[in-house]
Structure formats: C-alpha cells, structure tokens
Amino acid sequence: MSKIKQFLVIVLAMLCMTACDHWGRHKGVFDPDLVKFNANYNPTFDNQLYPSFLLALNSYSGPAELEPFTVSVTSPVNNGVLRVVLDSSSLNYVSILQETLPKKGERYTFHPIVKWKYDKLYATRQSGNIDLTFTCYINDEEVDIKNLKLQYRSVNECPLNLRDASGHNVDVRWMFAGYVNEDHPYIENILTETLNLNVITRFNGYQKNAEQVKQQVFAIWYYALNHGIAYSSISCTSNPSKRTNVQHIRFFDEVYNTRQANCVDACVFFASILRKIGLKPVIFVEPCHAYLGYYTDKNRKNIALLETTITGWVNFPELQRSLDEKGKLPPKQIKAVSQYLSEASIKKLEKGELEFVEMKEEIAKTLFEQASVYDEERYKNNKENFADTTKITYQMLDIEQLRKVVQPIN
C-alpha cells in the first residue's frame, strides 16, 4: 500500500471514530442538538426589562425567582469549560459567564451576571426595544447562539406586583425604597435653605427627644410649603403587560424641579431628606394610597405619621405672587387660607397688620397638625394588615431595613 493510501486510511478511520462518538464532536464542533443551549429571560417580567429594578438591586443577589436571565446547557464531555458571551448593546457591555461542567450528559443552569451600563439605564425615560445575543462556547469552540428581544421601560416605571407563569403573585412594592435617595446632591442646599427659614437652628437627628424630632420634620415640611410642592397624580404608563402592575414615580430632582408630586412621590421626597438628617422614615402602602411615617426615637418604639399630599393644600409661592404693592393679600386669597388661621390672625390679615411670614408659619403649623393625624384612623384599622405578610397590598416599608437590599436609583 502506498504511503498516500495509508495516510487516507488513517484519516478516514479517525473521522469514523469521531462520528461514532454520540457525545463527541459533530463536524468539528460540539453538536448543538445535544448541548441544547438555552438563554431565557425570566417570564415573571413578561418580556419587560425594568431599569429601576436593575439599578435598585445592582449590589444584591436576590432570590432565583427574580433573577433576570437564565442560561442552561447539557454537558457533552466531562469537565467541559462553558463560556457564554452576551454581546454589548445600548444598555450593557460585553458580559461573560464561565463555568466548568463536571459530568457528561448532565444538565446545568446558571444565572449570568450582566455588566449593565448604569448611566444608560438611569437615562431611559421612555420605553424602547433591545436585542440581546448570547453565544455559547464549550472548550473554546462555538456551539450555538440565542437571541432575545425585550422591551425596556422608563426608569420611572416601578413594578409593584408581578405574576409568574403559574399565576403566583410576587409582590415587589419594596421597590419604592429605590426612589428614596438620601444621597441626592440637592439635599444639602435644601437643608441650608430650611435653616435659613429660622424654624430650627440645626438638625440633630435623635440626639434629643421626640418633640425635637417632630420640630425637625416640621422644618422640612415648612420648606416644602415654601417651595410650593403641589399635588399632581401621575401613575399610568404605556406598559402592555397584563401580568405586571406598575406605577410611574418621580425622582427626587423631578419633584424638586417640577414642584409636582403624588402620594408616593411626596413620600419618597420627604423620606430622602429625613434619611439624610439621620431620622428613620417608613412608607405605608395601601391599595391606591401611600403615606409617610417616621420613628420619633432611635430605638424605633414610637412612630408618627405624615400625610405628605397636604403640602398641596396651600401654595405659598402663589400667595406671594398675589400680594399687592403694599404687601397685602387680596380678599379672595384671605378667604382661601382663613380656615388655617386663628380669628385673631384673620382680623390682623384683613387689616394688613399680619406679616406674610407670620401668616405662613401659622398656616404651616395648622397643616402639619392636620397632616400628622390625617392617617391615624386608617393606620389603626390596617395595623394588622401591615403585619400580615399574606396581605401584599398593605406594606410597611422601613427604608433603613430595606437599604440592606434596595439601593437608591441613581
């Protein structure tokens, strides 16, 4: 036999041996039909990608039921090296998962860590589409490619309740804590402006008694009234999912700049400032409403309530603009605010003898007293619901405790 024929026989024998190995190589690569590579997006999110969720949980590895992505393979060899590469997109950098697959024929599932472009996630203020490509390699040989097409949501869109494929409800109202941002750079200026209103001389957290704590909260309340934060209900979104309940929530700077807030917006705005000065806020969430609470002692034994939407009952900047050239309030405006003033103050106001600053302080104190008792009855009636983990529409969101899991979205 010639050397050429001998060589051809050896080559053919080697090819036959390779083809006969059921778990071996298929035309020079691992057979994708045997590897059965899959890349899936969590069906609980109903094909919707929530930047708010990814930002709030960026430093926490949560339960598997909330992991966004899953990849799975069947190992074609013992101790094979799996590498899954997620290509870059408008919202993520190239991300790589690498794992060893110990046993041939065994099915393995992993949750890849995605390197998100966090600045891009935060900048998503309207919905759009994104294509994600996952490529599977085993022992450095490309096996298969999977593509996912998702719809990303606005970062203002906060998921409240998710329903998985089996119909099980997954409550995520604790996501409200992500919109509380005690680190926002605006807060330092707000605290300075608040002290300049001369209601208190300094913020000292829990260094003194409960009355001092309430005085600090009142000072922030007085600032909010002077800033002119009005009630404005924006909660609807364009989200097409029928399995997910969501709500649009304004960020701290959006409330500050637009001077608009609904019940949740106002709660996260106040809670952000309270956290900054060392107090411990709580957000109480009920069906169709939310209100603020705060501990009046550092041991968290006593809690006070505050209906934050009441800041919208009187708009101080509008009153300021309505003053005539003599600094007197017109009769129409006097009538509007008279319910928050004593009879003596009303008479002085009508005569032009009540200073505008004096009037504002009295109105602010009256509104603060009303806001402090406004939700007492509903809190008393629903206290057991807040403690019952099965009543998912009633949540007591302790921001300090949730910080162990949920970070500010920024």
C-alpha positions in Angstrom: 0.0 0.0 0.0 1.4 3.4 -1.0 2.1 6.0 1.6 -0.7 8.1 0.3 -3.3 5.3 0.6 -2.0 4.6 4.1 -2.5 8.2 5.1 -6.0 8.3 3.6 -7.0 5.1 5.6 -5.7 6.7 8.8 -7.7 9.9 8.2 -10.9 8.0 7.4 -10.5 5.9 10.5 -10.1 8.9 12.7 -13.2 10.5 11.1 -15.3 7.4 11.7 -14.2 7.2 15.3 -15.2 10.9 15.8 -18.6 10.4 14.1 -19.4 7.3 16.2 -18.9 9.1 19.5 -22.6 10.1 20.3 -21.4 12.8 22.8 -18.4 13.8 20.8 -17.9 16.3 18.1 -20.2 16.9 15.1 -18.4 18.1 12.0 -15.6 19.5 14.1 -17.8 21.2 16.7 -20.0 20.1 19.6 -23.4 19.1 18.3 -25.9 21.9 19.3 -28.7 19.4 19.3 -27.0 17.5 22.1 -25.8 20.6 24.1 -29.3 22.1 23.9 -28.1 25.6 24.8 -30.9 27.9 26.0 -30.8 31.6 27.1 -34.1 32.8 28.7 -35.4 36.0 30.2 -37.4 35.5 33.4 -41.0 35.0 32.3 -42.2 36.7 35.5 -41.2 40.0 34.0 -43.4 39.3 30.9 -40.7 40.3 28.4 -40.3 43.8 30.0 -36.9 45.0 31.2 -37.1 47.4 34.2 -34.1 49.7 34.6 -35.4 50.7 38.0 -35.2 47.1 39.2 -31.7 46.5 37.8 -30.4 49.8 39.4 -32.1 49.3 42.8 -30.8 45.7 43.1 -27.4 46.2 41.5 -25.4 45.2 44.6 -27.7 42.4 45.8 -28.1 38.8 44.7 -31.8 38.2 45.2 -34.0 35.0 45.0 -33.8 32.9 41.9 -37.4 33.8 41.1 -36.3 37.4 40.4 -33.0 36.7 38.5 -33.5 38.3 35.1 -31.6 35.8 32.9 -31.0 32.0 32.9 -28.7 30.0 30.6 -28.7 26.2 30.5 -26.7 23.5 28.7 -26.2 19.8 28.7 -22.5 18.9 29.1 -21.2 17.0 26.1 -17.9 16.0 27.9 -16.6 15.5 31.3 -15.1 18.7 32.8 -16.0 20.8 29.8 -15.5 24.5 30.1 -18.6 26.5 29.3 -18.3 30.2 28.3 -21.4 32.2 27.5 -20.8 35.6 25.9 -23.5 38.3 25.9 -22.8 40.8 23.2 -22.8 44.6 24.0 -26.0 46.6 23.4 -27.2 50.1 24.1 -27.8 49.1 27.7 -25.0 46.6 28.5 -21.3 45.9 28.0 -19.9 42.6 26.8 -20.6 40.1 29.7 -19.0 36.7 30.1 -20.1 33.7 32.1 -17.5 30.9 32.5 -18.2 27.7 34.4 -16.9 24.1 34.5 -19.4 21.3 33.5 -18.2 18.3 35.6 -20.3 15.5 34.2 -21.0 14.5 30.7 -24.7 14.3 29.9 -25.7 16.4 33.0 -27.9 19.5 32.6 -26.6 22.7 34.1 -28.3 26.0 34.7 -26.7 29.3 35.6 -27.7 33.0 36.1 -25.3 35.2 34.2 -24.2 38.5 35.7 -24.7 41.2 33.2 -22.4 44.3 33.1 -25.0 47.0 32.7 -24.4 50.5 31.5 -25.9 52.0 34.6 -25.8 55.6 33.3 -27.8 54.4 30.3 -30.3 52.6 32.4 -30.8 55.8 34.5 -31.3 57.8 31.3 -34.1 55.7 30.0 -37.1 58.0 30.4 -39.3 56.3 27.8 -39.8 52.7 26.6 -37.9 51.1 23.7 -36.7 47.8 22.3 -33.4 45.9 22.9 -31.9 42.9 21.2 -29.6 40.7 23.3 -27.3 38.0 21.7 -25.9 35.1 23.8 -23.2 32.9 22.3 -22.3 29.5 23.8 -18.8 28.1 23.7 -17.6 24.8 25.1 -13.8 24.2 25.3 -13.4 27.4 23.3 -15.5 26.1 20.4 -18.6 28.0 19.4 -21.7 25.8 19.8 -24.8 27.9 19.5 -26.3 31.4 19.5 -29.6 32.6 21.1 -31.2 36.0 20.6 -33.7 37.7 22.9 -35.8 40.7 22.0 -37.1 42.6 25.0 -38.9 45.9 25.6 -37.3 48.1 28.2 -39.3 50.5 30.3 -38.8 54.0 31.6 -36.6 54.1 34.7 -39.6 56.0 36.4 -41.7 52.9 36.0 -41.7 51.0 39.3 -43.0 47.4 39.3 -45.4 46.8 42.2 -46.7 43.3 41.6 -45.5 40.5 39.2 -47.3 37.4 38.3 -45.3 34.4 37.2 -46.2 31.8 34.6 -48.0 29.7 37.2 -50.2 32.6 38.3 -48.3 33.1 41.6 -48.2 36.8 42.7 -44.7 38.2 43.5 -45.0 41.5 45.4 -42.2 44.0 44.8 -43.7 47.2 46.3 -40.5 47.4 48.4 -39.1 48.8 45.1 -40.4 52.2 46.4 -37.3 52.3 48.6 -35.2 52.6 45.4 -36.7 56.0 44.7 -35.7 57.3 48.2 -32.3 58.9 47.6 -30.7 60.4 50.7 -27.5 60.9 48.7 -29.0 63.4 46.2 -26.8 66.5 45.9 -29.9 68.8 46.1 -30.5 67.9 49.7 -27.5 69.8 51.1 -28.8 73.1 49.6 -32.4 72.2 50.8 -31.1 71.8 54.4 -29.3 75.1 54.2 -32.5 76.8 52.9 -34.5 75.2 55.6 -32.3 76.5 58.3 -32.5 80.0 56.8 -36.2 79.9 57.4 -35.4 80.2 61.1 -37.8 77.4 62.3 -34.9 75.5 63.9 -31.3 76.2 64.4 -29.8 72.8 63.5 -30.6 69.2 62.5 -29.6 66.8 65.3 -31.4 63.6 64.4 -32.3 61.6 67.6 -29.9 63.5 69.9 -32.7 64.9 72.0 -36.4 64.0 72.5 -39.4 63.2 70.3 -40.6 66.8 70.3 -37.2 67.8 68.8 -37.6 65.1 66.2 -41.0 66.5 65.2 -39.6 70.0 65.1 -37.0 68.9 62.5 -39.7 67.2 60.4 -41.9 70.4 60.7 -38.9 72.4 59.4 -38.7 70.3 56.3 -42.5 70.5 56.0 -42.3 74.3 56.1 -39.6 74.2 53.5 -41.8 72.1 51.2 -44.7 74.6 51.6 -42.4 77.5 50.8 -41.0 75.6 47.8 -44.6 75.2 46.5 -44.9 71.4 46.0 -48.4 70.8 44.7 -50.3 67.5 44.4 -50.3 66.0 40.9 -51.3 62.5 40.2 -49.3 60.7 37.5 -49.3 56.9 37.8 -50.3 55.5 34.5 -47.8 54.1 32.0 -47.8 52.6 28.5 -46.8 49.2 29.8 -48.6 46.5 27.8 -48.1 43.7 30.3 -51.2 42.2 31.8 -49.2 40.3 34.4 -47.5 43.2 35.9 -48.8 46.2 38.0 -46.5 49.2 37.7 -46.5 52.9 38.8 -44.7 55.9 37.5 -42.7 57.5 40.3 -40.9 60.9 40.1 -37.3 61.1 41.2 -36.2 63.5 43.9 -34.9 66.1 41.5 -38.1 65.8 39.4 -40.3 66.6 42.4 -37.9 69.5 43.3 -37.8 71.0 39.8 -41.4 70.5 38.7 -42.9 71.1 42.2 -45.3 68.3 41.5 -45.9 65.1 43.5 -48.5 62.4 44.1 -48.7 60.5 47.4 -45.8 58.2 46.6 -43.6 60.9 45.0 -44.1 63.1 48.1 -43.3 60.2 50.4 -40.0 59.4 48.8 -39.1 63.1 48.6 -39.6 63.6 52.4 -38.1 60.2 53.2 -34.9 61.1 51.3 -34.4 64.3 53.4 -35.3 62.5 56.7 -32.7 59.8 56.0 -30.2 62.5 55.3 -30.6 64.1 58.7 -30.4 60.8 60.5 -34.1 60.0 61.0 -35.8 56.7 60.2 -38.7 57.0 57.7 -41.3 54.4 56.9 -43.6 54.4 53.9 -47.0 52.8 54.4 -48.5 51.5 51.3 -52.2 50.7 51.0 -54.4 50.0 48.0 -54.4 53.2 45.9 -52.6 55.3 48.6 -49.3 55.8 50.4 -48.4 57.9 53.4 -45.3 58.6 55.4 -44.3 57.5 58.9 -41.1 58.2 60.9 -39.8 56.9 64.2 -39.6 59.6 66.9 -36.9 57.7 68.9 -33.7 55.9 67.8 -34.9 52.7 69.4 -37.8 52.6 66.9 -40.5 52.2 69.5 -42.8 55.1 68.6 -43.9 56.2 65.2 -45.5 59.4 63.9 -47.5 59.8 60.7 -47.5 62.4 58.0 -49.9 62.8 55.1 -47.4 64.4 52.6 -50.0 65.4 50.0 -51.4 68.1 52.3 -48.5 70.3 51.3 -50.6 70.9 48.1 -53.5 72.4 50.1 -51.8 75.9 50.2 -49.3 77.1 47.7 -47.0 79.7 49.4 -45.3 80.9 46.2 -48.7 81.6 44.6 -49.8 83.6 47.7 -46.5 85.5 47.5 -47.2 86.5 43.9 -50.8 87.6 44.7 -49.6 90.3 47.2 -50.4 93.8 46.1 -47.9 96.7 46.1 -48.4 97.2 49.8 -47.8 93.6 50.6 -51.4 92.9 51.4 -53.2 89.7 50.5 -56.4 90.2 48.3 -59.8 89.2 49.9 -60.0 86.1 47.7 -56.8 84.7 49.0 -57.6 85.7 52.5 -60.8 83.6 52.3 -58.9 80.6 50.9 -56.4 80.5 53.8 -58.7 81.7 56.6 -59.5 78.1 57.6 -55.9 77.6 58.7 -55.7 80.8 60.8 -57.0 81.8 64.1 -59.7 84.5 64.3 -57.2 87.0 65.7 -54.8 86.4 62.8 -57.6 86.7 60.2 -58.6 90.1 61.6 -54.9 91.2 61.5 -54.6 89.9 58.0 -57.7 91.8 56.8 -56.2 95.0 58.2 -52.9 94.3 56.7 -51.2 94.0 60.1 -50.2 90.4 59.9 -46.7 89.9 58.4 -46.7 87.5 55.5 -44.0 85.3 57.2 -46.2 85.1 60.4 -49.1 84.0 58.3 -47.1 81.3 56.5 -45.8 79.9 59.8 -49.3 79.7 61.3 -50.7 78.1 58.2 -47.8 75.6 58.1 -48.3 74.6 61.7 -52.0 74.1 61.2 -51.4 72.0 58.1 -48.7 70.0 59.8 -51.0 69.2 62.7 -53.7 68.0 60.3 -51.2 66.0 58.3 -50.0 64.3 61.5 -53.4 63.0 62.4 -54.9 62.6 58.9 -54.0 58.9 58.5 -54.3 57.9 62.2 -57.6 56.1 61.7 -56.6 54.2 58.6 -53.3 53.2 60.2 -55.1 51.9 63.3 -57.5 49.9 61.2 -54.8 48.4 59.0 -52.1 47.8 61.5 -52.8 44.1 61.5 -52.7 44.1 57.6 -49.3 45.7 57.6 -48.0 42.9 59.9 -49.6 40.2 57.8 -47.2 39.0 55.1 -50.1 37.5 53.1 -51.8 40.9 52.6 -49.5 42.0 49.9 -51.4 45.2 49.1 -50.5 46.5 52.6 -46.9 47.2 53.1 -44.9 48.9 55.8 -41.6 49.8 54.1 -38.9 50.6 56.6 -36.3 52.3 54.5 -33.4 51.7 56.8 -34.1 48.0 56.8 -34.6 47.8 53.1 -31.3 49.5 52.5 -29.7 46.1 53.1 -31.3 45.1 49.8 -32.5 48.1 47.8 -30.2 50.9 46.9 -31.1 54.4 45.7 -31.7 54.5 42.0 -29.1 56.9 40.6 
